[in-house]
């Protein structure tokens, strides 16, 4: 079972996130479509979700609300290039503004596990 679910539609960025975590011995899976995210969360039951806010078909905000309602024990780390969304969510959970430091991402994921 993966401990981390990366929900990010950008292929290069999601692969980079996974590679950084893998280098540090953290197992992860990738979901690239908001429409598939709820099912992935339900089946994988990750400890941590790295969540992009702009996804195809279902918004990151909707996915965030699903997690907080149905799985409050899951830590959510928001990643976004949208400064307004960053400002809105950084008080609700750990948030990163893209581009971000990969060491900081690794540190926050490790801390949440």
N, C-alpha and C positions, 0 to 999 in steps of 0.2 A: 504494500500500500504506500502510495506517495504521501509524503508529509506536506508537500507544497504543490499548489495548483497555480499555474501562471495563466491568467486570462488576459491575453494581449494579441491583437490581430496583426500587428506588424511582425512578419516572419523573422526578419533579421534581429529585431529587438527581443522577441520571445526566445529565440535560440540563444542569444547572448545571455539573457537572464538565466536560462537553463544551464548553460555552460559554466557560468560563474558559480552557481549553486553546486553543480556537479563537481567542480574542482575542489570545493570545500566539503565534499562528501554528503551533500544534501540531495535527496531524491526529489524529483519534481516531474510533473506532467504539464503539458501545454494544451490549452483550449483557445482557439482563435476566433470563435464566433459567439457573440452574446446569446444567441438562440440555443446554443449547446451548453452554456455555462451552468445553468441550474441542474441539469442532468449530471454533468461532470461533478459538481459539488455533492449532489446526493449520492452518487456511486463511489466517489473517491474518499469522501469525508476527510479532506485535508485538515492539517492543523493551522496552515497559513495559506491565504490566497493573496497573490500579487495581482492587483486588479487595475487594468487600464480603464479609463472612464469613457472613451470614445470607441465603441465597438459596433460591428455590423449587427443589425436587427434588434438588439436589446441593449439598452444603455447600461453603462457601468453603475449608474445611480440605482437602477432597478435591481441589478445583481447585488449591490451593496445592501439594499433594503431586505432582499430575500435572505441573505446570509445573517444579518442582524436579527431578523424575525425568527428564522427557523434554526439557525446554528450560531447562537451568540458566543459560543466557546471558540469559534474560528477567528483567528486574528486576520485582519484585512489590512494590507498595505496598498495604498492608492498610488498609482503612477499616472501622471497626466502632463501634457504640454499646455493645458488650458489653465492660465493663471487664476481665473475666476473659480474654477472647480477646485483647484489646489487650495485657494483661500477658504472656500466653503468646507472642505473635508478635512483640512489639517487639524481642526479642533475636534473632529469626531474620531479620527484614527490617525495612524502614522501615514503621512503623505509625502510623495516625492514629486518634484517638478522636473520634467524632462528638459534637457538631458541631465542625467543624474550620475552620481558617483557609484560605481558598482561595488566598491568596498562598503559603502554605507548601506546599500541594499542587502548585501550578504550579512552585515552586522545586525540589521533589523530583523531579517528572517531568522537568523540564529537565535536572537534574543526572544523571539516569539515562539520558538519550538520548545 
